[in-house]
Amino acid sequence: MSSALCISSLSLQSEVLEEELLDGTHIVISVELNDGISLIPTYALVDCGATGYAFADEEFVRDHNLPLYNLTTPCTLEVINGHPIESGIITHLTKLFMNINGHKEQIPMFITKLGHYPLVLGLPWLRHHDTNIQFASNTLTFDSDFYLTHGCTTATSIKGISIPIPERIPGVQLDQIAMIAGSTFTRTLRRKKGIIGAFKMTIYEIN
């Protein structure tokens, strides 16, 4: 009898939830990558449903000419229904230094097609740092015993940023348009063959 009353009480409390509160946004944080030549400001999706340590979008890697390393054993990813991901087998990873509001590490990332986000930090990454996530305030805090006993004396926090999911432009390939740092552009000119057009445009003109 007491269990039935408890369930009934919970059902009544749940009725106060508005429909718009049943949906939300992803946890996205600002990060800065260092490829040894230039600093690359970008952002990463924090995804506790991703079973890989970290991922980088292949177009983002190509646009910034990030270093590539062959995997000893290629691997495949599965989507939530258990089917292999459409992007196919993962054969390479990249290794970069990453800075998250003062938290610094060298991070290996599988290279694949991510679609909307340039980087994804997965569940193994969260477990490795034993990161504390305050979901109500959309904040990540590095304050675990592991973190504080491996060269870090104070906790580090970062608040998630609110951005709309980037939309792909119909008829435009993402490798045709890219926003990159000046040093990365110079390095691209040295490596690329063929014709590269360069121009400048204001944010107002883009809008």
Buried (B, 14 or more C-beta within 10 A) or exposed (E): EEEEEEEEEEEEEEEEEEEEEEEEEBBBBBBBBBBEEBEBEBBBBBBBEBEBBBBBBBBBBBBBBBEEEEEEEEEEBEEEEEEEEEBEEBBBBBEBBBBBBEBBBEBBBBBBBBEBBBBBBBBEBBEBBEBBBEEEEBBBBBBBEBBEEEEBEEBBBBBBEEEEEEEEEEEEEBEEEBEBBEEBBEBBEEEEEEEEEEEEEEEEEEE
